[in-house]
């Protein structure tokens, strides 16, 4: 009986428990979307605060770096400016001192030597003596060269006369017949007669060539040419009549053989003719131009420098750090695996065998 009462009591409580569970699940299901939106707002606010704080930190760091860098550049430019100013000041001072020294020295030199009558007179007398010495040496040098030229001319004439005498030695007089230079109508023979007697006649024999020791041992023909055949008896002379047969005229054959070169258009034209024509066209355009200044549009405006890390426009701040940072990958996104480089056909063809080999290794 006691067990039966417990079972009845539990049966009554079970219905209430199921009803309360259903009510709680329904309330939770109704509030789930609100809680999700609330959590989303909290997360977005927190992430935005974190990004803005990080951007402010980067901005402060960039400003600090720019401040130190600009200070360094400014100090360097100031040092250069001071150095140039000191250099210019020193050069001006040195130039002034140099002008003063040159002025003193030139005044002293002019007063001492230029406007000194006696020093000038001594200088001109010494210059006159030196000029006389130089002129005498030059005249002696010219006279020596003149004597040498005359001596060489006389020697050349003497050689020509000796050669002429040896060449005309057959005109020498004999005991039986007098020569043309020993006329019986003159009291004394001509000078040429004595010259013919003092020289020897020219030898008309040809000088013997030195015998070649390699005659018959070395082939005298140039390399690459077959050795010459032994000379045979000369051929009989060709008759002057025109030979019978379809032979062309010699002039026509020579004209065909030695005709001028007629290159094709590809050979006659330079390989870089196109580039040269383009350069010539540009040079011609440049010669015909009136103004060499480059064209600058009048609507150009220089954009001022902005010290911020991210710039702003007239419509407000750019969406840097407030958008495009919360992109979440959805289940519908289909980002497939992309290869870094193209696959190798051989490895794809034997992919199974290659994989097995790798596994085996």
C-alpha positions as CSV (number, residue, x, y, z in Angstrom):
1,X,0.0,0.0,0.0
2,X,2.8,2.4,0.8
3,X,4.4,1.8,-2.6
4,X,1.2,2.4,-4.4
5,X,0.8,5.8,-2.6
6,X,4.3,6.8,-3.6
7,X,3.6,5.9,-7.2
8,X,0.4,8.0,-7.3
9,X,2.2,10.9,-5.7
10,X,5.0,10.7,-8.2
11,X,2.5,10.5,-11.0
12,X,0.9,13.7,-9.9
13,X,4.3,15.5,-9.5
14,X,5.5,14.4,-12.9
15,X,2.9,16.3,-14.8
16,X,3.7,19.5,-13.0
17,X,7.5,19.0,-13.6
18,X,6.9,18.4,-17.4
19,X,4.7,21.5,-17.6
20,X,7.2,23.7,-15.7
21,X,10.0,22.3,-18.0
22,X,8.0,23.2,-21.1
23,X,7.4,26.7,-19.8
24,X,11.0,27.3,-19.0
25,X,12.1,26.0,-22.4
26,X,9.6,28.2,-24.1
27,X,10.8,31.3,-22.2
28,X,14.4,30.4,-22.9
29,X,13.6,30.0,-26.6
30,X,11.8,33.4,-26.7
31,X,14.7,35.2,-25.0
32,X,17.5,33.4,-27.0
33,X,17.4,35.9,-29.9
34,X,17.4,38.9,-27.6
35,X,20.4,37.5,-25.6
36,X,22.2,36.8,-28.9
37,X,21.7,40.3,-30.2
38,X,22.8,41.7,-26.8
39,X,25.9,39.6,-26.7
40,X,26.7,40.7,-30.3
41,X,26.3,44.4,-29.4
42,X,28.6,43.9,-26.4
43,X,31.2,42.1,-28.4
44,X,31.1,44.7,-31.2
45,X,31.4,47.6,-28.7
46,X,34.3,45.9,-26.9
47,X,36.1,45.1,-30.1
48,X,35.6,48.7,-31.4
49,X,36.9,50.1,-28.1
50,X,40.0,47.8,-28.3
51,X,40.7,48.8,-32.0
52,X,40.3,52.5,-31.3
53,X,42.6,52.3,-28.3
54,X,45.2,50.4,-30.4
55,X,44.9,53.0,-33.2
56,X,45.4,55.8,-30.6
57,X,48.5,54.0,-29.3
58,X,49.9,53.6,-32.9
59,X,49.1,57.3,-33.5
60,X,51.0,58.4,-30.4
61,X,53.9,56.2,-31.3
62,X,54.0,57.6,-34.9
63,X,53.8,61.2,-33.6
64,X,56.7,60.4,-31.2
65,X,58.8,58.9,-34.0
66,X,58.0,61.8,-36.4
67,X,58.8,64.4,-33.7
68,X,62.2,62.8,-33.0
69,X,63.0,62.3,-36.7
70,X,62.0,65.8,-37.7
71,X,64.0,67.2,-34.8
72,X,67.0,65.2,-36.0
73,X,66.6,66.5,-39.6
74,X,66.1,70.0,-38.4
75,X,69.3,69.9,-36.3
76,X,71.2,68.5,-39.2
77,X,69.9,71.2,-41.6
78,X,70.8,73.8,-39.0
79,X,74.3,72.5,-38.6
80,X,74.7,72.5,-42.4
81,X,73.4,76.1,-42.6
82,X,75.7,77.2,-39.8
83,X,78.7,75.4,-41.4
84,X,78.0,77.0,-44.8
85,X,77.6,80.4,-43.2
86,X,80.9,80.1,-41.3
87,X,82.6,78.9,-44.6
88,X,81.3,81.9,-46.5
89,X,82.3,84.2,-43.7
90,X,85.8,82.8,-43.7
91,X,86.2,82.9,-47.5
92,X,85.1,86.6,-47.4
93,X,87.6,87.3,-44.7
94,X,90.4,85.4,-46.6
95,X,89.6,87.2,-49.8
96,X,89.7,90.5,-48.1
97,X,93.1,89.7,-46.6
98,X,94.4,88.4,-49.9
99,X,93.4,91.6,-51.7
100,X,95.1,93.6,-49.0
101,X,98.4,91.6,-49.3
102,X,98.3,91.7,-53.1
103,X,97.7,95.5,-53.0
104,X,100.7,96.0,-50.7
105,X,103.0,93.7,-52.8
106,X,102.0,95.2,-56.1
107,X,102.5,98.7,-54.9
108,X,106.0,97.8,-53.6
109,X,106.9,96.0,-56.8
110,X,105.8,98.9,-59.0
111,X,107.6,101.5,-56.9
112,X,110.8,99.3,-56.8
113,X,111.1,98.1,-60.3
114,X,108.6,99.5,-62.8
115,X,109.0,103.2,-62.1
116,X,112.7,102.9,-61.3
117,X,114.4,104.6,-64.3
118,X,117.9,103.3,-63.6
119,X,116.8,99.7,-63.0
120,X,114.7,99.8,-66.2
121,X,117.7,101.1,-68.1
122,X,120.0,98.3,-66.8
123,X,117.3,95.8,-67.7
124,X,117.0,97.1,-71.3
125,X,120.8,97.2,-71.8
126,X,121.1,93.6,-70.6
127,X,118.2,92.6,-72.9
128,X,119.8,94.2,-75.9
129,X,123.1,92.4,-75.2
130,X,121.2,89.1,-74.9
131,X,119.4,89.7,-78.1
132,X,122.6,90.3,-80.0
133,X,124.1,87.0,-78.6
134,X,120.9,85.1,-79.6
135,X,120.9,86.6,-83.1
136,X,124.6,85.7,-83.7
137,X,124.0,82.1,-82.5
138,X,121.0,81.9,-84.8
139,X,122.9,83.2,-87.8
140,X,125.7,80.7,-87.1
141,X,123.2,77.9,-86.9
142,X,121.5,79.0,-90.2
143,X,124.9,79.2,-91.9
144,X,125.8,75.7,-90.7
145,X,122.5,74.3,-92.0
146,X,123.1,76.1,-95.3
147,X,126.5,74.6,-95.7
148,X,125.2,71.1,-94.9
149,X,122.4,71.5,-97.5
150,X,124.9,72.7,-100.1
151,X,127.2,69.8,-99.3
152,X,124.3,67.2,-99.7
153,X,123.3,68.9,-103.0
154,X,126.9,68.7,-104.4
155,X,127.2,65.0,-103.3
156,X,123.9,64.3,-105.1
157,X,125.0,66.0,-108.2
158,X,128.3,64.2,-108.1
159,X,126.5,60.9,-107.9
160,X,124.3,61.8,-110.8
161,X,127.3,62.8,-112.9
162,X,129.2,59.6,-112.0
163,X,126.1,57.5,-112.9
164,X,125.7,59.4,-116.2
165,X,129.4,58.9,-117.0
166,X,129.2,55.2,-116.3
167,X,126.1,54.9,-118.4
168,X,127.7,56.8,-121.3
169,X,131.1,55.2,-121.0
170,X,130.9,54.0,-124.6
171,X,131.4,57.6,-125.7
172,X,135.0,57.5,-124.4
173,X,137.7,58.4,-126.9
174,X,140.1,55.7,-128.2
175,X,143.5,55.9,-129.9
176,X,141.9,55.5,-133.3
177,X,138.7,57.6,-133.0
178,X,138.1,60.6,-130.8
179,X,134.9,60.8,-128.8
180,X,132.3,63.6,-128.8
181,X,133.8,65.1,-125.7
182,X,137.3,65.3,-127.3
183,X,136.6,67.5,-130.2
184,X,139.6,68.3,-132.4
185,X,138.3,71.8,-132.8
186,X,138.9,72.5,-129.1
187,X,142.4,73.1,-127.6
188,X,141.6,71.0,-124.6
189,X,139.2,68.0,-124.1
190,X,135.9,68.5,-122.2
191,X,135.7,67.7,-118.4
192,X,133.3,64.9,-119.2
193,X,136.2,63.2,-121.1
194,X,138.3,63.0,-118.0
195,X,135.3,61.8,-115.9
196,X,134.6,59.0,-118.5
197,X,138.3,57.9,-118.1
198,X,138.1,57.8,-114.3
199,X,134.9,55.6,-114.0
200,X,134.0,52.1,-114.9
201,X,131.2,51.2,-117.2
202,X,127.9,49.8,-115.9
203,X,127.5,46.1,-115.8
204,X,124.5,44.8,-117.8
205,X,124.6,41.3,-116.3
206,X,121.6,40.4,-114.2
207,X,122.4,39.5,-110.6
208,X,122.3,35.9,-109.8
209,X,119.5,34.8,-107.4
210,X,120.5,32.9,-104.3
211,X,119.8,29.2,-104.7
212,X,117.1,27.8,-102.5
213,X,118.3,24.9,-100.4
214,X,114.8,23.6,-100.2
215,X,114.4,23.3,-103.9
216,X,112.7,19.9,-104.7
217,X,112.1,19.2,-101.0
218,X,109.2,21.6,-100.1
219,X,106.2,22.2,-102.1
220,X,106.1,25.9,-103.0
221,X,102.3,26.0,-103.6
222,X,100.2,27.7,-100.8
223,X,98.5,25.5,-98.2
224,X,95.2,24.1,-99.3
225,X,96.1,24.1,-103.0
226,X,97.0,20.9,-104.8
227,X,100.6,20.7,-106.0
228,X,101.2,22.1,-109.5
229,X,101.4,19.6,-112.3
230,X,104.6,19.4,-114.4
231,X,104.7,21.9,-117.2
232,X,104.0,20.4,-120.6
233,X,104.7,21.8,-124.0
234,X,103.0,25.1,-124.8
235,X,99.7,24.9,-126.7
236,X,99.5,26.1,-130.3
237,X,98.2,29.7,-130.8
238,X,94.5,30.1,-131.1
239,X,93.2,31.3,-134.4
240,X,91.8,34.8,-134.4
241,X,88.6,33.6,-136.0
242,X,85.6,33.2,-133.7
243,X,85.4,29.6,-132.5
244,X,82.4,27.7,-133.6
245,X,79.7,26.8,-131.1
246,X,77.2,28.5,-128.8
247,X,79.8,30.7,-127.1
248,X,78.9,34.1,-125.6
249,X,80.9,37.2,-126.2
250,X,83.8,37.8,-123.7
251,X,82.5,41.2,-122.8
252,X,79.2,39.8,-121.8
253,X,80.9,37.0,-119.8
254,X,83.0,39.5,-117.9
255,X,80.0,41.8,-117.3
256,X,78.2,38.8,-115.8
257,X,81.2,37.8,-113.7
258,X,82.0,41.3,-112.3
259,X,78.5,42.6,-112.0
260,X,77.9,44.9,-108.9
261,X,76.3,43.5,-105.8
262,X,72.5,44.0,-105.6
263,X,71.5,43.2,-102.0
264,X,67.9,42.5,-101.2
265,X,65.7,44.8,-99.1
266,X,66.3,42.8,-96.0
267,X,70.1,43.0,-96.4
268,X,70.1,46.7,-97.7
269,X,68.0,47.9,-94.8
270,X,69.6,48.3,-91.4
271,X,68.5,46.1,-88.6
272,X,67.9,49.1,-86.4
273,X,66.3,51.3,-89.1
274,X,63.0,51.5,-87.2
275,X,64.6,52.7,-84.0
276,X,66.8,55.2,-85.9
277,X,63.7,56.5,-87.8
278,X,61.9,56.9,-84.5
279,X,64.9,58.8,-83.0
280,X,65.1,61.0,-86.1
281,X,61.4,61.8,-85.9
282,X,61.7,62.7,-82.2
283,X,64.7,64.9,-83.0
284,X,62.7,66.6,-85.8
285,X,59.8,67.2,-83.5
286,X,62.1,68.6,-80.8
287,X,63.7,71.0,-83.4
288,X,60.3,72.3,-84.4
289,X,59.0,73.0,-80.9
290,X,58.7,76.5,-79.7
291,X,58.5,75.9,-76.0
292,X,60.4,73.2,-74.1
293,X,58.6,73.6,-70.8
294,X,56.5,70.6,-69.8
295,X,52.7,71.2,-69.7
296,X,51.3,71.6,-66.2
297,X,47.5,71.7,-65.8
298,X,46.2,74.9,-64.1
299,X,43.9,72.8,-61.9
300,X,46.7,71.2,-60.0
301,X,46.6,71.6,-56.2
302,X,49.3,70.5,-53.8
303,X,47.8,68.4,-51.1
304,X,48.9,69.6,-47.6
305,X,50.8,67.2,-45.4
306,X,48.7,65.4,-42.8
307,X,50.6,64.4,-39.6
308,X,48.0,61.7,-38.7
309,X,48.5,58.0,-39.3
310,X,45.2,57.8,-41.3
311,X,43.9,60.8,-43.2
312,X,40.5,62.5,-43.1
313,X,38.3,63.9,-45.9
314,X,35.7,66.6,-46.0
315,X,33.0,64.0,-45.5
316,X,34.5,62.7,-42.2
317,X,37.0,60.1,-41.1
318,X,37.9,57.3,-43.4
319,X,36.5,53.9,-42.4
320,X,39.9,52.7,-41.1
321,X,39.5,50.5,-38.0
322,X,35.7,50.8,-37.8
323,X,34.8,48.6,-40.8
324,X,36.1,45.6,-42.6
325,X,37.5,44.1,-39.4
326,X,34.6,42.0,-38.2
327,X,34.2,39.8,-41.3
328,X,33.2,36.4,-40.1
329,X,33.4,33.4,-42.2
330,X,30.0,32.0,-42.9
331,X,29.1,28.4,-43.5
332,X,28.0,29.4,-47.1
333,X,31.5,30.7,-47.9
334,X,33.3,28.4,-50.3
335,X,37.0,29.2,-50.0
336,X,38.6,26.3,-51.6
337,X,42.3,25.4,-51.2
338,X,44.4,27.4,-53.7
339,X,47.8,26.1,-54.8
340,X,50.8,28.4,-54.5
341,X,52.2,27.1,-57.8
342,X,50.9,25.1,-60.7
343,X,50.9,21.3,-60.1
344,X,53.6,19.1,-61.7
345,X,52.0,16.9,-64.4
346,X,54.3,14.0,-63.9
347,X,53.6,13.9,-60.1
348,X,49.9,14.1,-60.8
349,X,50.1,11.3,-63.3
350,X,51.8,9.0,-60.8
351,X,50.2,10.5,-57.7
352,X,49.3,7.2,-56.2
353,X,52.7,5.6,-56.7
354,X,54.4,8.8,-55.5
355,X,52.3,8.9,-52.3
356,X,53.0,5.3,-51.6
357,X,56.7,5.8,-52.0
358,X,56.6,8.7,-49.6
359,X,54.7,6.7,-47.1
360,X,57.1,3.9,-47.5
361,X,60.0,6.2,-46.9
